[in-house]
């Protein structure tokens, strides 16, 4: 069997094609699976990503980065390695990377989810011999509810707050989560505001043809209607101007809200379990569907239970240390403590 990918101190590397996937140290040539900061880093000489990631990456990393955008399912060749990107369903432009060489196929999932969020292209199952997969939520306790139920819960909470004359504040990942929320808010309840940097991302997405409802940029020094909902960054918790909008109720939307310790933190009043990653069942299903028997788990959360399950079910499994953080960084900022402390 060919070792088509190496796990190096700079990141996931294909020596035959001489190209890295989501490197965390600067390299000459990088394929970027998606535009979240833990996967897309500054300093690489050249970038390649799905074309829908290009405007986001330019916004985040600089207008003048050298970047090539490709379509899904359009293979290109690097020194005999056939490489193609396929929808990962995680956020706009997110891609799995498929590499084929001498009849053997490896797939790197990047971050992914199986359910259709209505904004990003839905996940495409791929067959492969070796799978390198995200395993952020690789514990059986992580089981997502149907997303409409979660959106209904959020809207009911907002309605209740507006009846109680409390402003509603929701914290979620700036790119991906926030747009999902925005698309499902019941606008008849009240006006929706967003933090300036969230609205800037929204605008980057709208400019590339993604339909997102209009929102007003928040200025906390101005009077906010009592029935308003604010889509915010975690930093709002520590901002002194938040006092100006009292009374308010503050919620976080993340897969980590499954953990009681995360929901009960004093920084938030409510936790909604909503994730752009695969849950336990989706992880198992996605591995089975690939047909791969050799699995590498890129560790950005809980991988040891999933690793054990795979080993017990006859898979050849290896956990790989990476610098990917999944949703952890943002949620830790919200809670003010490390996720491992729950
Ligand atoms: Zn991500």
Boltz pocket constraint, residues with backbone or C-beta under 6 A from the ligand:
constraints:
  - pocket:
      binder: B
      contacts: [[A, 34], [A, 36], [A, 39], [A, 90], [A, 111], [A, 326]]
      max_distance: 6.0
